[in-house]
């Protein structure tokens, strides 16, 4: 890499390019000198690379702004081109809805204003353009309030620029910036308060008090007001332009071209709560909230931070996570070297965990955050491991109130994290969970973490890792392997005849007989004599046993002999029996149960509806609150269905592009042929070719092939669209089945709807949940989220009791999963909402069930 590129990339870092110096002034001067020399012969190469650095290293924006300010003194035309290119990029980002680019470019414009490159009035015009669009959007008469998510995003972008340039704007254009702030306050007064209960990390108690928590925009507005009252002083934002102020004032300030915000989508022709909800969902998908704060640690850990500093450091951390997601070591290095004068390990941990647990989906795959946390532990060995351990303990204390989806992600992350550190953890701290009921969330958490650890290692290794709390061995999964009914050992009570059939089938498979031959053998010799139940059990158990040695063996058996199972299990009832046999065979191994069922669905041996029926069978229903196994199988089934639809949509999108290309090619080929044929001439009344006959023949061939290709592409597109229509219909049936089952099992177990319409009343229902208030420690409450800092288990050390009965815990867990499924697949559920409303979410459904669904879908409460 060229030296000037290295200097641009590493500006602000303690690196060899700058002789390990950390003085921003020296860095800027050194980089400026290199760029000034480079501009004389390759400015066309410098400009795009510089703008790329600006967009992908936004925590260095003030440094790049100052650098461009100095270049403005040397080459005004070059800097004018930077401003013009930025204006074009910003307009494109607005039109495409590229949230990250809009936000980062606005910060860059603010830095250019600070360095005298951009006129302050131009930046104010940008602010007012966005603010005007936001105000129109939320206007009930002129706009489309369902798209408030975009309006809020625009206002957040304006406010988030002020830590980087509020002081300069207040000094240079005080009246204009005051006008913007007044406009924002007016916007806040007319917008609808955003309730984040559907995306909250913790279950929110909706029963008590008139206290309304601030949403993200309201919270940011309050932080900006504090900043304004403090004279716009921000420790976390470097101000390198001040070191060059005497030089920068001599530069020419450029104007920023006009920008326009896209029109909000039209209101639906039929105004209804459902139509509003669908558009609101679309808006929130396109303009998602970047962070939901997860206050893990007590305020004393971050009490030195000013309110605005927390916001700024979160922005830095989120930007680094965003742009270095493919380079974890660089990500960790930048995260520990932010340009701030204070320590921020606790805030860094909270920010990373907030992204790992972010609802409905984390921005990146959870494995990314696992690797970043691991690298940070290695980069800061004296500080960060203890902070992570503290975060785990704090979340464990609150686990009873943690959202079910977050709980699952936390289990998966924690088990994987421990696998990278020799599975070392002070388990004796949590040994008390054995004294809790088997349904207590803390006990279930420990049990599930240990089960996932066994998957990542082996049983004896995990047993050894808990030697300091050997009693926890009770929570380890069974050590045994497959449970083969026809092995003839271990006291299996199967007839010799059934064992003989199993042995014969095994011999046939080992003899490489085809699936068709085995099907004929079963139909002629086994099924007529022994009937469906025994035949299905023997065949499925034997084939599973043959494929039990490894995942590869299982796949081979399913590929070669899946037709045998498909022939036996041709309808849904029989498929449920097949799944039950899989569960019985792998009853000691939840992982293989999930894998086998998932693969069978992949080979279309079983349907998603059969899986739903099996999950809601009596033996599984009783496990809903104490095991993740049935939920893992259900998640896999719904995800696979969703992925099929997603893949079809991608294929259709690709085919549509192909159809357009094929139509253009066919049109061009026909035009070329027509042009050649038009050159025919008449001689004595007879047509004579005016073009070369060989060329004309070639053009005809090309035109025919292009037409065939166009027709082929159209046929492929129609076929895929038909498959998608069928898949969407099947998806509707799946969600109807899923929610009907949820509703049925919940209404059987939930208390009378007239008495318990909130989760809090459910928790306090019944004598089994009486709590001695005098002995219960006082719970601290976070100011922002209103979340108890201690769970109902009281941190596990004050008391070894869990004060929720089993039936109530079953209801709480199942409602949590209803909410999680609704939230995760909201995009697929909304198109079918009318039918679901008519058939499932009716007045007869329990209010708590409907509330859980609506919370997951983020439907407004007045739609209940």
Secondary structure by P-SEA (a helix, b strand, c coil): ccaaaaaaaacccccccccccccaaaaaaaaaaaaaaaacccaaaaaaaaaaaaaaaccaaaaaaaaaaaaaaccaaaaaaaaaaaaaaaaaaaaacaaaaaaaaaaaaaaaaaaccccaaaaaaaaaaaaaaaaaaacccccccccaaaaaaaaaaaaaaccccaaaaaaccaaaaaaaaaaaaaaaaccccccccccccccccccccccccccaaaaaaaaaaaaaaacccccccccccccaaaaaaabbbbbbcbbbbcccccccccccaaaaaaaaaaaaaaccccccccccccccccccccaaaaaaaaaaaaaaaaaacccaaaaaaaaaccccccccaaaaaaaaaaaaaccccccccaaaaaaaaaaaaaacccccaaaaaaaaaaaaaacccccaaaaaaaaaaaaaaaaaccccccccccccccccccccaaaaaaaaaaaaaaaaccaaaaaaaacccccccccccccccccccccccccccccaaaaaaaaaaaaaaaacccaaaaaaaaacccccccccaaaaaaaaaaaaaaacccaaaaaaaaaacaaaaaaacccaaaaaaaaaaaaaaacccaaaaaaaaaaaaaaccccaaaaaaaaacaaaaaaccccaaaaaaaaaaaaaaaaaaaaaaaaaaaaaaaaaaaaaaaaaaaaaaaaaaaacccccccccccccaaaaaaaaaaaaaaaaaaaaaaaaaaaaaaaaaaaaaaaaaaaaaaaaaaaaaaaaccccccccccaaaaaacccccccccccccbbbbbcccccccccccccccccccccccaaaaaaaaaaaaaaaaaaaaaaaaaaaaaaaaaccccccccaaaaaaaaaaaccccccc
